[in-house]
Amino acid sequence: MLEESGSEGPVGIGSGVAGPDIGVLSAARADTPRPMMVLNGVSKSFGQMQALSQVDLEIYAGEVHVLLGENGAGKSTLIKTLAGIYAPDAGEILLDGNRLALGGPSDARRAGISVIHQELALVPHLTVEENIVLGREPRFLIPGSIDRRVQRETARRALELVGFDGDPRGKVANLTTARQQLVEIAKALAHRSRILVMDEPTASISERDATNLHAIIGDLKRRGVAIVFISHRMREVFELADRVTVLRDGRKILTTLPDATTPELLIKAMVGRSVGSFYQRLERFVAGEVILETRALCSAAGLVDMNIVVRSGEIVGLAGLVGSGRTEFARAVFGLDRRTGGDVLLHQLPLPSDPVRAVRSGIAFVPESRKEHGLALTKSVCDNLTLPALWKIFPHGFRSRRRAAGVARGLIERLRIATRSTRQPVRTLSGGNQQKVVIGKWLPIEGNRRLIIIDEPTRGIDVGAKAEILKLIEGLAAEGCGILMISSELPEVVGFCDRVYVLQSGTVRGELSGAHLTEEAIMKLAVHHDS
Amino acid sequence: MTETTEMPAIRTFRSDAGAPLDPELRSIIARFVVLAVLCAGVALLNENFLSVANFTNVLRQASLLFLIAAGATLVIIAGAIDLSVGAILTLSACVAAGVIHATGSSGLGIATALAIGISAGLANGILVAGLRLPPFLVTYGMLWILSGGALYYMGGIPITGFPREFRFLGSGFLLGIPVPILIMIATALAGSVVLHMTTVGQQMVMMGANRAAATLAGIPVRRNLICVYVASGACAGLAAVVALGRVNSADPGMGDPLLLPSIAAILVGGTSLFGGTGTLLGTALGALLLTIVLNAMNLLTIGSAWQPFATGIVLVGAMLADAFLNRRRS
């Protein structure tokens, strides 16, 4: 599709004359083996969390550089730093040997760095052409006007490079994800990008589209574009990569040639860390009767034939990469996403798809993002702590403030929530204490055979609160509740859960327990081996 | 906030004694103070202000403003908005007037006004909660539809003259107190009980503060949305009965001048347009404040051209004062 490399001429926006020729770049690379971009000791922290520490990285023209790592290993922070979204706390980024100061995403784009995020960033209501020139529209005579002819020509050339076969004047909203990706790549090329960063581009497109994308990446590579590629599909990594870098806990673990390694070694590098510092279970409980059972559950959010069983007294983990369907499963059981097939049985009885009924049948759902879904931040600790149990605390429908405050006080003492009064807005509490409120509000709905779904219970909170929260969850299991815990922290999953389902692409890929429950085993099931 | 350090030790926590007052209580007290200062100031400048005749008049005007804003306050607290209250009042009043003239029955007239208010509220609620359409658009569209309905129904001729027993609700006296004021007090009390002393009221507040969190807590968000819209429609229907009784005439433009002042009263009363905070007492105080400011301008013979200006100053002033007080607290 791109045979006449170099002779094609520039695809840059503007006069149509100037701009570095993509073909020339590849010639330049042959002569100079100097890296196009160098990261020296780049660090970035958010509060107490060190997202990146001392990362060194070299990126060469015309290479595909794959970044590997678990959820939270620092990949996203790294590419957001490259994109100019985050400014590093320490370290420097060199482009062609010159220090690069990225004040924002527009600086990165001007420097020739384009990032294609997992959530595509096209404007859905504009046409393909308009999206490609967006922000750098060719001017027609007077400022504010757009030269449609130049726009069309620029878009046509860029689209040709990526083999886009759709209508350039159609709206982006009507395109498939794969086609939208091509438009994003074309946009990057039209902006004369020399470094293309792609965050899991093949995670949400079909096999055929992925193969097509691989071919396009091959072409771009030959034209001297450097490609930084995040993927969890092992086969893809070994097919595409010129070099692979593994990140873990914000550090670069290694950079290697694919020929010099194996999938097993890479997975080990991704997970290998001391397990000792994490919370260990005090005791294990004998699993009792079945509390939750799903049979071939499918949902509009992409679940396919999910079969999961949770028993009384059991802590069951749901592991998998971001987007594997863990939260979607919780949402489908709770009745937040439309179910499209299969059955959900609670205590052997069908559970209708309705959050109100789910709560009344004793299900608790602690969501992942406590600020968006867990808390009414402006309201008081008391208001938040009594919300899901209003019907239980005040069965006749009349609410007394004193009674509500009493219930809240009991929970504050039991969970050791650090707050000055029941009237303090939850907004002012620390992350760990907020998380205690999000979990604690379910406690007044008593019952020892309840299903408790907890999504990422320890994310973004400090170590002390983490241990307290895990202990609380263990206590609920001891009372006979069935716990379904979603977590991206593999050591936590391995050390804390009795049994773990590993999800991938919206379905259960395997079930691990006992001696088989290891971080390596989970990662092996979680990543795509065969694609 | 994500990574705030824990407090070194958990403070022993016994009671809320000494804890800061509820922000809502604080805002009500502040409004009472402003209202008292305003009344005292105007009374010093003009001796007619505190006369029974003038004050009754002020309260009557404020009561109509409050009635139309009361239900809409609940809608805003629950995180939505109702722009159709003025149009609901118009249509309810016009059709009720027609029914009274055709049948001679006051009771049927009142029933008609309330039924139209409730039906319009139900329609709003179903469109917003059931079909998940944006509240602003639904109720703005409803405004035009209901106004159009009233225009068509009246055919350009106002209906005037109603039986005495019907006008009692708008212009009568009970124990020496104008009936609309009694209706205002009863509505404010009933609404406050629902909002502050029932679980449903608390649910409305919480879903206004964070709809997603309320849904995940098993709150019947959609049912509650329908309820607040029905309440808003019913209040507008009740306001129509009071307005008809007072002006003794129905015309298809009578509700239009009430919509924007009613929203102003709600906001001056301390209810957040973003939902999750607000009180009916606040709306009552807001309606009183706005009415008294305009009344004082009349008494002090300040040209009526300045009245919208004054309303705007009161509105922005209230917002600024709240923002200033809240900032100082935190």
Contacts between the chains, C-beta under 8 A, distances in Angstrom:
chain1	res1	chain2	res2	distance
A	46	B	2	7.0
A	46	B	3	6.8
A	47	B	2	5.7
A	47	B	3	2.6
A	47	B	4	7.6
A	48	B	3	4.5
A	48	B	5	7.5
A	49	B	2	7.9
A	49	B	3	6.1
A	334	B	216	7.6
A	336	B	215	7.3
A	336	B	216	7.4
A	355	B	215	5.9
A	355	B	216	6.7
A	355	B	218	5.3
A	356	B	218	5.1
A	356	B	219	7.4
A	356	B	220	5.0
A	358	B	218	6.5
A	359	B	217	6.8
A	359	B	218	2.6
A	360	B	218	6.7
A	365	B	216	5.7
A	367	B	216	5.7
A	372	B	210	8.0
A	372	B	212	6.1
A	372	B	213	7.9
A	373	B	210	8.0
A	373	B	212	4.8
A	373	B	213	5.7
A	373	B	216	5.5
A	374	B	213	5.9
A	374	B	216	7.3
A	375	B	210	6.8
A	375	B	213	5.9
A	376	B	206	5.5
A	376	B	209	3.6
A	376	B	210	4.1
A	376	B	213	5.5
A	376	B	214	7.5
A	376	B	276	6.5
A	377	B	209	7.8
A	377	B	210	7.1
A	378	B	209	5.7
A	378	B	276	5.9
A	378	B	277	7.0
A	379	B	205	7.5
A	379	B	206	6.6
A	379	B	209	5.0
A	379	B	276	6.7
A	383	B	202	7.4
A	383	B	205	7.5
A	383	B	206	6.4
A	383	B	209	7.9
A	386	B	202	7.9
A	387	B	206	5.5
A	387	B	213	7.4
A	387	B	214	7.0
A	387	B	217	4.5
A	387	B	219	7.2
A	388	B	217	3.9
A	388	B	218	5.6
A	390	B	199	4.3
A	390	B	202	6.1
A	390	B	203	6.7
A	391	B	199	6.6
A	394	B	199	5.1
A	397	B	198	5.5
A	397	B	199	5.3
A	397	B	200	6.7
A	398	B	197	5.8
A	398	B	198	5.6
A	398	B	199	7.4
A	399	B	196	7.9
A	399	B	197	5.9
A	399	B	198	5.8
A	399	B	199	5.1
A	399	B	201	7.3
A	399	B	202	5.5
A	400	B	197	7.5
A	401	B	196	7.9
A	405	B	16	6.4
A	409	B	13	7.0
A	409	B	15	7.8
A	412	B	13	5.7
A	413	B	13	6.4
A	416	B	10	4.9
A	417	B	10	7.9
A	418	B	6	6.5
A	418	B	7	4.5
A	418	B	10	5.3
A	418	B	11	6.9
A	419	B	13	7.3
A	420	B	11	7.1
A	420	B	19	6.4
A	421	B	13	7.9
A	421	B	16	4.6
A	421	B	19	3.3
A	421	B	20	7.6
A	422	B	16	5.6
A	422	B	19	7.7
A	423	B	16	6.0
A	423	B	19	5.3
A	423	B	20	6.8
A	423	B	22	6.2
A	424	B	19	7.5
A	427	B	1	7.7
A	428	B	330	7.3
A	429	B	4	8.0
A	430	B	1	7.5
A	430	B	4	3.7
A	430	B	5	6.9
A	430	B	6	5.7
A	430	B	7	7.6
A	431	B	1	6.6
A	431	B	2	5.0
A	431	B	3	6.1
A	431	B	4	6.1
A	432	B	6	5.9
A	433	B	6	7.5
A	441	B	217	7.2
A	460	B	2	4.5
A	460	B	3	6.8
A	462	B	3	7.1
A	462	B	5	7.2
A	462	B	6	6.2
A	464	B	6	6.0
A	465	B	6	6.5
